[in-house]
Amino acid sequence: MAESARKQTTQLIQGDDARHDPVRLLVVQEDARPAIDLHDEDTVMTFPHLLVRELIALLAASLLLVVVSLLFDAPLEELANPEVTPNPAKAPWYFLGLQELLHYYPPLVSGVILPGLVVAALVVVPYFPINLKRTSLFEGRDVGRVVVTLVAVGVGLTALFYFTGAHPVWPIIGPTWFVIGLMASPAALPEGPGRRWLTTRSVPFWVFFWFLVVAVVLTVVGVFFRGPGWAFTLPWVEGIYY
C-alpha cells in the first residue's frame, strides 16, 4: 500500500492532472505528546475534610460574638425624632469613605464621578498589557529614572488633591506618598528578603494597593476622627461619634 501511494505521488509530481487522478495522502506522525510531569497529587474529599472545618470556624465565630455581646454593653439609642437631625449624621461604616469625600468635593464629584472612575479603572485595568505581563516595577528600567518618575507622579497627585477640593484631601495625599515611598524604597534598602519582595511587585499590584490604602484611610477617618459639623476630632480625647 505504501509503495502504491509512493508511485501515485511520483506520477502526480511528474505532471498527472490531479483533477482526473486525485491522490489522497495520509501522514501519520509519531507519538509527540508534550512532556508533562505526571505525579499523584494529594487530594481529599470535600466532606468531611473541608465542610467540618468550615462548620468549626462558623461555631467559633458565633461563640466569639456571643462572648463579646455578654461582655460589652451596646444599648440602643432613644427613638428617632424626624424633626431633629443628629450631629454628625453618619452613614454606615462601609459608606463613610464616600461621606468623607463629601467634605472635600460636591456630591456629583464625590458620589458619582470619582466612584465611577474607580470602578471603571478596576474593570479596565486587568485587560491592559501591563497587567497581563505583570513585570516588576524595576525590571529592565533604570532605578534612578523610576524614582524620579514616582516623585513626579506624587507631586502631580498632591497638587491635584490639594487645590481641587474645598479642603486639602489629606486622607488621599498621605496614603499616596506612603505607597510611593514603598515603591521607591528598594533603591535605598540593603539586599534582603524585604527588598526582593518589594522589587518584584508589579505596577498593577501597586495601583490596587493604592486604591485599597486610600479606601481604608478614608473609612477610618470618617468613623473615628469626625465629630459634630464633620469637624476633625481625636477619639481618645472627645470619644467616637457614631
Phi and psi in degrees as a GROMACS rama.xvg file:
@    title "Ramachandran Plot"
@    xaxis  label "Phi"
@    yaxis  label "Psi"
@TYPE xy
-64.3352  -39.0494  ALA-2
-66.0574  -38.7779  GLU-3
-64.6516  -42.6274  SER-4
-63.9288  -37.1086  ALA-5
-65.7733  -40.316  ARG-6
-65.286  -41.7753  LYS-7
-63.799  -38.2937  GLN-8
-65.3973  -40.043  THR-9
-63.5036  -41.4559  THR-10
-64.0454  -38.4646  GLN-11
-65.1241  -41.0437  LEU-12
-66.5565  -33.9084  ILE-13
-76.4872  -4.21987  GLN-14
126.512  4.76601  GLY-15
-62.8023  145.963  ASP-16
-76.7  115.753  ASP-17
-69.459  -20.8661  ALA-18
-71.2195  -28.2208  ARG-19
-94.5677  -32.9622  HIS-20
-124.564  72.308  ASP-21
-64.941  143.037  PRO-22
-123.092  127.454  VAL-23
-103.316  126.51  ARG-24
-107.983  135.116  LEU-25
-121.238  118.864  LEU-26
-107.579  121.734  VAL-27
-108.006  114.592  VAL-28
-86.6145  157.899  GLN-29
-71.0701  163.764  GLU-30
-64.4726  111.952  ASP-31
-130.311  49.2631  ALA-32
-70.1269  147.819  ARG-33
-64.3802  144.609  PRO-34
-73.4346  119.091  ALA-35
-126.99  132.715  ILE-36
-72.8724  110.177  ASP-37
-94.4728  123.828  LEU-38
-153.052  148.954  HIS-39
-76.0183  124.939  ASP-40
-90.6111  145.27  GLU-41
-74.6234  112.449  ASP-42
-126.109  150.488  THR-43
-133.026  163.729  VAL-44
-75.8036  148.243  MET-45
-60.6185  -42.4983  THR-46
-110.139  126.481  PHE-47
-99.7557  -2.98695  PRO-48
-63.5532  -44.7001  HIS-49
-86.1915  -48.8854  LEU-50
-63.4381  -36.601  LEU-51
-65.0069  -41  VAL-52
-64.9908  -40.3739  ARG-53
-64.9331  -39.1263  GLU-54
-63.567  -41.7877  LEU-55
-63.8052  -41.7746  ILE-56
-63.7253  -39.6754  ALA-57
-63.6201  -44.7266  LEU-58
-65.2766  -39.0257  LEU-59
-65.2706  -41.8287  ALA-60
-65.419  -40.3739  ALA-61
-64.1255  -41.6333  SER-62
-63.0301  -39.8682  LEU-63
-62.6172  -42.5239  LEU-64
-63.3696  -39.7125  LEU-65
-63.5134  -44.5369  VAL-66
-63.5447  -43.3235  VAL-67
-63.5775  -41.1663  VAL-68
-66.379  -28.3331  SER-69
-79.1124  -31.7675  LEU-70
-86.6713  -30.5703  LEU-71
-118.084  127.302  PHE-72
-82.4042  136.533  ASP-73
-133.832  75.2139  ALA-74
-70.1674  153.145  PRO-75
-78.1662  151.463  LEU-76
-79.5759  175.725  GLU-77
-67.3809  167.77  GLU-78
-59.5255  143.741  LEU-79
-65.8221  137.114  ALA-80
-108.032  112.322  ASN-81
-65.3771  -15.2082  PRO-82
-92.1291  -7.14509  GLU-83
-123.961  124.581  VAL-84
-94.3843  125  THR-85
-63.6995  150.731  PRO-86
-128.531  109.993  ASN-87
-86.6739  150.553  PRO-88
-93.0182  102.684  ALA-89
-101.951  142.192  LYS-90
-75.7128  170.29  ALA-91
-54.7528  153.991  PRO-92
-57.5537  -31.7119  TRP-93
-75.5291  -7.85267  TYR-94
-109.187  -0.535636  PHE-95
-69.8289  -23.8193  LEU-96
-62.5027  -43.3217  GLY-97
-68.1869  -38.1621  LEU-98
-65.5474  -34.1839  GLN-99
-64.4862  -36.6463  GLU-100
-65.872  -28.3125  LEU-101
-62.5909  -21.5871  LEU-102
-70.3034  -18.711  HIS-103
-113.231  -32.4516  TYR-104
-127.37  160.544  TYR-105
-62.8424  159.861  PRO-106
-56.9963  -36.9339  PRO-107
-62.859  -38.1137  LEU-108
-76.4007  -51.3162  VAL-109
-77.5595  -25.379  SER-110
-101.925  -18.2379  GLY-111
-124.565  -56.5666  VAL-112
-68.8553  -54.5365  ILE-113
-62.3922  -48.9803  LEU-114
-61.35  -36.1885  PRO-115
-64.4005  -40.434  GLY-116
-65.1487  -39.2794  LEU-117
-64.2062  -46.7786  VAL-118
-63.0071  -42.948  VAL-119
-62.3476  -39.5784  ALA-120
-65.0069  -43.1177  ALA-121
-67.1631  -24.7299  LEU-122
-81.9561  -38.2781  VAL-123
-86.0591  -38.4471  VAL-124
-55.3201  -39.5899  VAL-125
-58.2781  -19.4359  PRO-126
-96.4891  -0.722264  TYR-127
-71.4568  147.468  PHE-128
-58.0163  -33.8683  PRO-129
-64.2118  -26.4601  ILE-130
-85.3472  -31.6682  ASN-131
-71.6102  -36.3908  LEU-132
-77.531  -36.8067  LYS-133
56.7628  45.1358  ARG-134
-79.7246  152.736  THR-135
-70.3619  163.016  SER-136
-63.8826  -37.3019  LEU-137
-97.6807  0.747517  PHE-138
-70.1574  120.163  GLU-139
70.8615  16.4381  GLY-140
-125.768  153.682  ARG-141
-74.8623  130.009  ASP-142
-61.8193  -45.2905  VAL-143
-61.3363  -41.0689  GLY-144
-66.7774  -37.1814  ARG-145
-63.5449  -43.796  VAL-146
-63.6311  -43.4408  VAL-147
-62.1569  -40.8017  VAL-148
-63.2352  -42.35  THR-149
-62.9438  -42.9863  LEU-150
-63.6726  -40.1405  VAL-151
-64.1226  -41.6155  ALA-152
-63.5696  -41.2242  VAL-153
-62.9722  -41.7375  GLY-154
-64.4984  -41.4144  VAL-155
-63.8826  -44.5584  GLY-156
-66.8959  -36.5073  LEU-157
-62.8549  -45.3413  THR-158
-62.3349  -39.2177  ALA-159
-62.3656  -50.2371  LEU-160
-83.3867  -7.92906  PHE-161
-88.989  -37.0522  TYR-162
-104.689  -16.1588  PHE-163
-86.8341  -21.9842  THR-164
-94.6125  169.844  GLY-165
-65.165  -27.997  ALA-166
-136.391  156.641  HIS-167
-58.9563  129.456  PRO-168
-84.7684  75.0838  VAL-169
-63.6744  -32.9774  TRP-170
-63.5624  -13.2998  PRO-171
-104.252  -37.7533  ILE-172
-63.9809  -45.0493  ILE-173
-60.1379  -53.9294  GLY-174
-60.3947  -31.0406  PRO-175
-61.4701  -46.7007  THR-176
-72.3877  -28.3507  TRP-177
-63.4878  -46.5929  PHE-178
-67.6843  -41.1149  VAL-179
-62.6574  -38.3638  ILE-180
-62.0467  -40.6625  GLY-181
-66.0474  -39.0433  LEU-182
-65.5898  -37.2169  MET-183
-90.606  -8.3877  ALA-184
-62.2504  -30.7274  SER-185
-58.6308  -21.7826  PRO-186
-69.6313  -20.6964  ALA-187
-116.005  -14.643  ALA-188
-79.9586  148.139  LEU-189
-72.6175  163.695  PRO-190
-63.001  132.1  GLU-191
177.966  177.519  GLY-192
-60.7219  -40.9499  PRO-193
-62.8164  -43.4115  GLY-194
-65.5585  -41.3613  ARG-195
-63.4407  -39.4373  ARG-196
-65.3097  -44.9646  TRP-197
-65.4504  -36.1174  LEU-198
-68.0515  -31.9435  THR-199
-86.5919  -0.788279  THR-200
-74.7741  141.414  ARG-201
-90.7645  168.209  SER-202
-62.4988  -44.5049  VAL-203
-57.9467  -35.6922  PRO-204
-59.8799  -46.9013  PHE-205
-68.076  -35.0299  TRP-206
-63.6476  -47.4429  VAL-207
-65.2605  -38.6241  PHE-208
-63.0025  -37.9536  PHE-209
-63.9974  -45.7931  TRP-210
-56.8286  -44.3661  PHE-211
-65.3437  -46.1118  LEU-212
-64.5711  -42.5351  VAL-213
-62.4366  -44.0989  VAL-214
-62.4254  -42.1422  ALA-215
-65.705  -44.3619  VAL-216
-65.2441  -44.1051  VAL-217
-59.3405  -41.871  LEU-218
-67.4544  -44.228  THR-219
-63.2917  -42.5836  VAL-220
-62.8629  -43.5228  VAL-221
-65.8871  -34.0877  GLY-222
-78.2987  -47.5893  VAL-223
-105.212  -21.9268  PHE-224
-117.508  17.8399  PHE-225
-121.507  132.11  ARG-226
-123.22  -153.746  GLY-227
-55.7771  137.285  PRO-228
69.1074  15.2779  GLY-229
57.7956  33.4786  TRP-230
-81.2454  153.751  ALA-231
-74.5171  126.495  PHE-232
-130.397  159.832  THR-233
-101.515  117.963  LEU-234
-63.07  -30.1237  PRO-235
-79.32  -6.06301  TRP-236
-107.044  -51.2667  VAL-237
-106.022  -1.96899  GLU-238
86.6437  -179.315  GLY-239
-105.095  128.622  ILE-240
-96.4139  115.808  TYR-241
